[in-house]
Amino acid sequence: MATSSITPGTPYIQLMTDQAALELPVSSSTIQRLIDFDAAFYGVSPALMRGIIARESAFDQYAEYRHLPREDSVGLVQINLVAHPLITRADALSPVFAINYLAENLAAGNGAMWSTYKAALLAVNAP
């Protein structure tokens, strides 16, 4: 396995066989594998995660949403950098970090931090 900046023992380290998920842009297939892995690890719905990501960024790793007066939310899951000052821009833009952050927060019951959570949840639970 290639050396990485990810702390050994984190959930997704077992998924990695190379630096593929640590360098931008990350392939669509790697993003899907990360979602599946983190969803299984945290016991959350991969469909819900995909729904949130689709609504937040349309799976655009470089997505930025500008809240006046400055840009705040970035990356796949649109992490708001003003609301989360301990998260760096580089972390927010990292699909590995962002997908793990989403799964961890969904597992902790914090899905409502994303404005698209309810719509994604309804879509997943639709008959």
C-alpha positions, 0 to 999 in steps of 0.5 A: 500500500502506498504511503498516505496522509490518512491516519492508519485505522480510519475506516476507509484505509482498508479500501485503499490500495493506492493513492487513487482516492487521495488525489483530485479528481477522484474517479466516479467508481472510487467515489461509489466505492467510498460511499459503499464502504463508509455507509457499511462501516457507519451503518447508514444508507448508501442511497441516502448518501448518494441522494444528499451528494447528488443534491448538494453538488451533483457529484462535482468534487470542486463544487462551490456555493457562494453565500454572500459576502464570501464563498462558504460551502465546498466539495461533494457534500458542501461543507460550510467552512464558516460553520465548521472552522476546524475543517480546512478547505483541502479537507472539504474538497477531499472526497475521502474526507467529505464522504466519511464526514457525511457518513459519520454525521448521518450515523450520529443523527446530524443529517439535518445539517444538510438542507437537502437531507429531508428531500433525499430521505423522502426520495429513498423512502418513496414507495 
